[in-house]
Amino acid sequence: MSEQQTNVPIWSHWARFTAFMTEHFLGGPQVLKFAWVINFQKTGTFFYILLLMNYYQNFSLAACVYLALHGMYGFCWMLKHFAFPDRSWEKKVTIGGGLMAFVLVLGLYWVFPYLLISGILGPDQKMASLTVLTAAISVHTLGVVIMMTADCQKYFTLKYHQGLIREGLFKYIRHPNYLGEIMLYASYAMIVQHWIPWAILAWVWIGVFLVNILQKEASMSRYPEWAEYKKQSGMLIPNLF
C-alpha cells in the first residue's frame, strides 16, 4: 500500500462508499435527479403525517404541533429549492441509488411521526408537555431561519464570487446550514419523547452530516486564507474566544 493511500482519512473511504450507495447502487442509467428524491420526501412528509393522524385518529396537541413543524418544513424546503437551489442536489443518480438514499436516510425521518402518532409505543408512551412543545417550536423556528439564511447567502455569494464565504452567518460558523438542520430535526425528536429518533439522528449526523462537513473543510483548505478563517470561526458553534 502506498504512502498516499495510507494517508487517506477514514471518513474519505466512508464518503466514497455512501456516494456509491446513493448514486450508483444496482447500476444502470442515472436517470433521477437527486433533488427529485429529496423533494419527494420533503413534500410528502406533510401528507404522510396527515394520513397517520387520520388512520390512527390521533389529533392530539403533540401530533398537531408535529404536523405544523415537520409537515410545513417540507414546503419551506421547496420554497428554498425554487428560489435558490443547491447545485449539489442536481446530480443524476440511478434508481437503486435514489431508493437507497430514501431507505438509509430520508425515509428514516418518517419513523418519527409514526412513533408519535401510531401508539405503537404502548399506553406508557410519554407525551410532550407544553414546556417541551414550546422549546421544540422555538428551536425549530430558529433552526429553519438559520438554515434558510445560510443557504440563501451561500447561493447568491457563490453565484457572483467564488471562494471562501467569510461574511454574514459564515463569519462566525463555517457550516450554519448544517447547524440549522440539526436544530430543526432535534426539535422533532424532542416532541416524540423517545430514544429511537435520537438514535436515527446520531446515525445521520455522524454518518452523513459530519462526513459532508469534513469533505467541505478539506475542499476549503486549498484557499490561502483558510487557516485564518478556521481560527476565527467555529465549525457549528460560534468561536466566542
C-alpha positions in Angstrom: 0.0 0.0 0.0 1.4 3.4 -1.0 2.0 6.2 1.5 -0.6 8.3 -0.3 -3.2 5.6 0.3 -2.3 5.2 4.0 -2.7 9.0 4.5 -6.3 9.0 3.2 -8.6 9.6 6.2 -11.2 7.0 7.2 -14.1 9.4 6.6 -13.0 9.7 2.9 -13.5 6.0 2.4 -16.9 6.2 4.0 -17.8 9.1 1.8 -16.9 7.1 -1.3 -19.0 4.2 -0.1 -22.1 6.3 0.7 -21.7 8.1 -2.7 -21.7 4.7 -4.4 -24.8 3.5 -2.4 -26.8 6.7 -3.1 -25.7 7.4 -6.6 -24.8 4.1 -8.4 -26.4 1.3 -6.4 -27.6 -1.6 -8.6 -26.0 0.2 -11.6 -27.9 1.2 -14.7 -28.6 4.6 -16.2 -28.5 7.6 -13.9 -32.0 8.9 -14.7 -33.1 10.5 -11.4 -32.0 13.9 -10.2 -31.1 13.6 -6.5 -33.2 16.7 -5.9 -36.3 14.8 -7.1 -35.7 12.1 -4.4 -35.2 14.7 -1.7 -38.2 16.8 -2.7 -40.5 13.8 -2.8 -39.7 13.0 0.8 -39.8 16.7 1.9 -43.2 17.4 0.3 -44.6 14.0 1.1 -44.0 14.4 4.8 -47.0 16.7 5.3 -49.4 14.2 3.6 -47.8 11.2 5.3 -48.3 12.7 8.8 -51.8 13.8 7.9 -52.5 10.2 6.8 -51.1 8.8 10.0 -53.3 11.2 12.1 -56.4 10.2 10.2 -55.7 6.4 10.2 -54.9 6.3 13.9 -57.4 9.0 14.8 -54.8 10.8 16.7 -55.3 14.6 16.7 -53.6 15.3 20.0 -51.8 18.5 20.6 -48.4 16.9 20.1 -49.5 15.4 16.8 -50.9 18.7 15.5 -47.8 20.6 16.5 -45.6 17.9 14.9 -47.6 18.3 11.7 -47.2 22.0 11.7 -43.5 21.8 12.2 -42.2 18.8 10.3 -45.0 18.9 7.7 -44.6 22.6 6.8 -40.8 22.3 6.8 -41.2 20.3 3.6 -42.9 23.3 1.9 -40.2 25.7 3.3 -37.7 23.4 1.7 -39.5 23.6 -1.7 -39.6 27.4 -1.4 -35.8 27.3 -0.9 -35.4 24.8 -3.8 -37.2 27.1 -6.3 -35.6 30.4 -5.0 -32.0 29.3 -4.5 -31.5 25.6 -5.3 -28.4 23.7 -4.1 -26.4 22.7 -7.2 -25.1 19.5 -5.4 -28.6 18.0 -5.5 -28.8 18.4 -9.3 -26.6 15.4 -9.9 -28.2 12.3 -11.5 -28.4 9.0 -9.6 -29.6 5.5 -10.5 -33.0 4.3 -9.4 -31.3 2.0 -6.9 -29.2 4.9 -5.6 -32.3 7.0 -5.1 -34.0 4.1 -3.3 -31.0 3.6 -1.0 -30.9 7.4 -0.2 -34.5 7.1 0.9 -34.1 3.9 2.8 -30.8 4.8 4.6 -31.6 8.4 5.4 -34.7 10.2 4.1 -37.2 7.5 4.9 -35.9 7.2 8.5 -37.3 10.6 9.3 -40.8 9.2 8.7 -40.2 6.9 11.7 -40.5 9.9 14.0 -44.2 10.7 13.3 -45.1 7.0 13.2 -43.8 6.5 16.7 -45.6 9.6 17.9 -49.0 9.1 16.3 -49.5 5.3 15.9 -49.4 4.4 19.6 -47.0 1.6 18.9 -45.0 2.6 22.0 -47.9 1.5 24.2 -50.0 3.1 26.9 -46.9 4.2 28.8 -45.8 6.4 25.9 -44.5 9.7 27.3 -46.2 12.7 25.8 -44.5 16.0 25.3 -45.5 18.7 27.8 -46.4 22.3 27.0 -42.9 23.2 28.1 -41.3 20.7 25.7 -43.5 21.7 22.8 -42.7 25.4 23.4 -39.0 24.6 23.4 -39.3 22.4 20.3 -41.2 25.2 18.4 -38.5 27.7 19.5 -35.6 25.5 18.4 -37.3 24.6 15.1 -38.1 28.2 14.2 -34.5 29.3 14.9 -33.2 26.3 13.0 -35.2 26.9 9.9 -34.2 30.6 9.8 -30.5 29.8 10.2 -30.7 27.1 7.5 -32.6 29.2 5.0 -30.5 32.3 5.6 -27.2 30.3 5.3 -28.3 28.6 2.0 -29.6 31.9 0.6 -26.3 33.7 1.4 -24.2 30.8 0.0 -26.2 30.6 -3.2 -26.0 34.3 -4.1 -22.5 34.8 -2.9 -21.1 31.9 -4.9 -23.2 33.0 -7.9 -21.1 36.2 -8.2 -17.9 35.4 -6.3 -16.2 32.0 -5.9 -14.1 31.3 -2.8 -14.5 31.3 0.9 -17.6 33.0 2.4 -16.4 34.9 5.4 -19.3 37.3 6.0 -22.8 37.1 7.5 -23.5 33.8 9.3 -20.4 32.3 7.8 -18.2 34.8 9.6 -18.9 33.0 12.9 -19.9 29.5 11.8 -18.4 27.6 8.9 -21.4 25.4 8.3 -24.5 27.3 9.5 -26.8 25.4 7.1 -25.9 22.1 8.9 -26.4 23.8 12.3 -29.9 24.8 11.2 -30.8 21.3 10.0 -29.5 19.8 13.2 -31.7 22.1 15.3 -34.9 21.6 13.4 -34.6 17.8 13.3 -33.7 17.8 17.0 -37.0 19.6 17.7 -38.9 16.7 16.1 -37.1 14.2 18.3 -38.0 16.4 21.3 -41.7 16.1 20.6 -41.6 12.3 20.0 -40.1 11.8 23.5 -38.3 8.5 22.7 -34.7 7.4 22.2 -35.2 5.9 18.7 -35.4 9.3 16.9 -32.2 10.4 18.7 -30.5 7.1 17.5 -31.6 7.9 13.9 -30.3 11.4 14.2 -27.0 10.2 15.6 -26.6 8.0 12.5 -27.5 10.8 10.1 -25.4 13.5 11.9 -22.3 11.3 12.1 -22.6 9.2 9.0 -23.8 11.9 6.7 -23.6 15.5 8.1 -20.1 15.1 9.7 -18.7 13.4 6.7 -20.0 16.1 4.4 -18.6 18.8 6.7 -15.2 17.2 6.7 -15.3 17.0 2.9 -16.2 20.6 2.7 -13.4 21.6 5.1 -10.9 19.6 3.1 -12.0 21.4 0.0 -11.9 24.9 1.6 -8.4 24.2 2.9 -7.0 24.9 -0.5 -7.6 28.6 -0.1 -4.7 30.6 1.3 -7.0 32.4 3.9 -8.3 29.1 5.2 -6.0 28.9 8.3 -7.1 32.4 9.5 -10.7 31.7 8.7 -10.7 28.4 10.6 -9.1 30.1 13.6 -11.7 32.8 13.9 -14.8 30.7 13.3 -16.4 27.6 14.7 -17.4 24.5 12.8 -21.0 24.5 14.1 -20.9 26.8 17.2 -19.5 30.3 17.0 -16.0 30.7 18.3 -16.6 33.2 21.1 -13.0 33.2 22.2 
